[in-house]
Amino acid sequence: MNFAASDGAAAAHLHHRSGGPEQWGTRAMYLAVGLAMAAWAPLVPFAKARTAIDDGTLGLVLLCLGLGSIVAMPLTGLLANRFGCRAVLFASSLAVALILPMLALSNDVVTLAISLAIFGASLGTLDVATNIQAVMVEKDSGRNMMSGFYGIFSLGGILGAGGVSLLMHSGFKPLHATLVISGAVILLARLSRRVLLSYGNREANGASHFVAPSGIVVVIGLLCFILFLAEGAVLDWSALFMIETHGLDPAIAGFGYTAFAVAMTIGRLAGDGIVKAVGGSRIIVVGSFVSAAGFILAVFAPMQLLALAGFLLVGLGASNIVPVLYTAAGAQRRMPASLAIASVTTIGYTGILMGPAAIGGVAYIANLSTALLLIAAALAFVAAAGPRTLRR
């Protein structure tokens, strides 16, 4: 039997199944995730005003979004294996689009909490299913594409938050702004439906039961946890840090996160070529140290502009680490890829959930500068442990 010819035919078949249409379909789904996820941020003040709740109650209600995601994420790998990734993607896209307007309609705390929990579960399912799709497409094509996919996700986040804000500034009511985003999500899902890969995970061999993560999958999840924690720190605390530590005008204190988000988006859009040129290990090591240096610069900078540049470095350094780790999760052999992606996403996502509270606790005991320096130390751990996840 000619094994070389068989392998070549198989490779050609796989490349055909994940060619240009499948890749563009995956990009469209990442754009949809980014749009939907970020659309909620500008709605928070309006939801608080409609329900007439205080900051403490709002914090508890916001936990419902994260809890919904955490419950749904581990199940998504099973659903993708059982029904196929394309079906899960389309169903979760519709669920996100349908529940998003409810966030602009909820007038009492119970309705808002339930709506957020359903939105979180739908969004978590869509997020994990999109990552599973991306891993399959990247594997089948034999190309580095994960950074580019995440760059589209970051771009979607900018368009989602900025688009809703601009619509409401132009006179749209919150409900009408959410309907625009919902329409965009449905359109992207509809256009992508025929070109997305329909199968679940061929390595799962029909598995439909939960498999507890272990070994390398847990390590990858913990590293993603640290990266998501760093991202959450910039999102939730950079403005307050710039005001309290560097005396920045509150009106422009959000520039710290803006610099971070722009740098991360640019880094990811250019990331596939960089990963191919220098390799995943160097991306993890150099990126972690650059990101850690950014936090250190933000803390010790003698002037405001340098502190803002520190957050830019954080975004630039961290931009391609998570995509590399997701590629590693899809390539490991301990678990079926779909279940591994679901586990890594669940573990990593807790970094965004726990981040604000953990940083707030450290800031209460010491100060925000100490909290950011501890994150820099954690990123040094990523630099040390990360390359080992690529050795398989």
Secondary structure, DSSP 8 states (H G I E B T S, - for coil): --HHHHHHHHHHHHHHHTSHHHHHHHHHHHHHHHHHHHHTGGGHHHHHHHHT--HHHHHHHHHHHHHHHHHHHHHHHHHHHHH-HHHHHHHHHHHHHHHGGGGGT--SHHHHHHHHHHHHHHHHHHHHHHHHHHHHHHHHHTS--HHHHHHHHHHHHHHHHHHHHHHHHTT--HHHHHHHHHHHHHHHHHHHTTTS-----GGGTT--S-----THHHHHHHHHHHHHHHHHHHHHHHHHHHHHHH---GGGTTHHHHHHHHHHHHHHHTHHHHHHHH-HHHHHHHHHHHHHHHHHHHHH-SSHHHHHHHHHHHHHHHTTHHHHHHHHHHH-SSS-HHHHHHHHHHHHHHHHHHHHHHHHHHHHHS-HHHHHHHHHHHHHHHHHHGGGGG--
